[in-house]
Amino acid sequence: MPLHLSSRPINELRSYRFYLEVTAPSLAGAMHGKFWLDEIPRLCSQDSAIWHGIVSLSSAYESYVSGAKPKTIENKFTLQQCNSAIRSMIGPGSPQNWWRALFISTIFTCISILDDDYDQAQIQFKSAYNLLREFDTETGLEKSNQSRSAGPRNLYSASSIPMSLPTLRSILIGFEMRNNRLSSTRVSQLPTLLSRDDSMSQWRSYAAPQHPSAVGHYLTVANLGQAVSIAEILFYHLAISSQQYANEMKASYAADKRCLTETRWQQSRSKGNSAHCLCFKEIQKAVGIFSSEFEVRQWPRAKAAEKAQLQRAFLSLRLMQATNRFMLQDDPDEPNRLKRTKNLPGLCTHIVDLAEEMMSLERTYGCKRSGDTIPNSTVMNPLYVVAMSGFGAETRQRAVHLLRRPRVEGLWDSLMAASLGDIIQSREKAASQEYSKKENMKEICIDDYTSRGWEAEAAGQQNIHPLARVCKTIMALGKGKQASIGLRTWWEWLEDLPGHEVTIQW
């Protein structure tokens, strides 16, 4: 810890240490490590507003994972630090930089999620989004009119920002993606955010390592870190593609309500699927390269810690790759669609096994990274995919059980995800019993990772009717750990039926 921070109060220093060791690695994921672990500590030593904002965030995160109740001393300390951050922002002589306001709004969005104040989180997110939109507008005008004289708009010069603006944008994208998945029919800011984020399009040009390092290794921190990041980005795009595909299926069904046959859904399939498959194959090639090197590479005893960190990161890459395989419309390694469908229960089990192994390693070694090198990838997204859309009742319940371990990745609350997974499975069982008696549903074919047909269910387990799978969710978050949920099955979505409303608590 820098010497000039040693004069800070002990309770602030304690929260800052917790930030470095636990909070930052947890929030960083695979894509934001430099921002949370490099840039933020540097700025904390230079800017009181950022210092207090980070101390407040770390305090809120510690309260969350420890299960601290509202109104405790820890929560009061969090609020105190938030107020100190605001005073430092607007106090006399404080620099009036727009990027500071953007950063604080982003941090306060995270804190509001941790405090279960989702209304406030939406307000803070909207504030951050509007600042980004204004920046994009002003910088766009500047590029189109380079000759205009200097004026107030120069406050938005990208060169004056001492932190990674693309990362802040990516963090907001992550929040909006999760928000959009919870309320999948809401109007989203994603198209605008994604169009401005170059990092989210890197998956289209990714290629597996083609040349070894100077010492003859393909298995390097840079290569492995890039592969993990691309796998996460591909996951996000597959999630968006799935929502777009649902809209295409509904439009096709509305045009002719007789049925959706296999031929018709093949014609309706998203054009982006081939690009997704190409990226997936490159990541799979990288997985093979890394796996082969792990088998033959000799590691001196002094490099044992480095090897362990690389193996852990490789495990997270395998987890994301397995999840992406599940979400793809077509499996590049299994062209036979019937075999692919029958392999899905085993794939879901594999995903949960890998996630459980990742969480076990965290309990053993902690989530702190070795220096600033090895990325931590998501565990919650794969578990949520299986809990919500997987095959095999026991496997889906295992995923929910793991989600019940308190955890936040970015802005994703595992306890809320577990409760949502439970209610989705309950609704699907009830709807399946109803739909199995309806003759007019037997010829309707839905080819989506959320619903691939009867053959996908494991032998001896209760089958879920394909049209009983939940296709759309609408979540209205209340105060505290409570939300009103609207669930629409594929049948309800296609037929414009109102769906089923429930209240969940976590």
KANORBEL-V855051 format. One record per pair of residues at least 24 apart in sequence whose C-alpha atoms are under 6 Angstrom apart, sorted by the first residue. I is the first residue (numbers start at 1). J is the second residue. Records with the same first field share a line. If there is no record, write none. Layout:
I: J, J
This chain:
15: 55, 58, 59
16: 55
19: 58
21: 368
23: 58
25: 368
26: 409
27: 409, 410
29: 376, 377
30: 229, 375, 376, 377
31: 229
49: 85, 88, 89
52: 81, 85
53: 82, 85
56: 81, 82
57: 111
65: 406
102: 128
116: 480
175: 411
182: 475
183: 473, 474, 475
184: 472, 473
203: 230
207: 282
208: 282, 286
219: 290
225: 375
228: 317
235: 324
250: 494
259: 444
260: 444, 445
261: 445
316: 377
319: 354
323: 382
327: 449
341: 456
342: 455, 456
345: 391, 392
349: 395
355: 379
387: 421
388: 421
389: 450
391: 457
392: 457, 458
415: 506
416: 506
428: 468, 469
431: 468
432: 464, 465, 468
467: 491
481: 505, 506
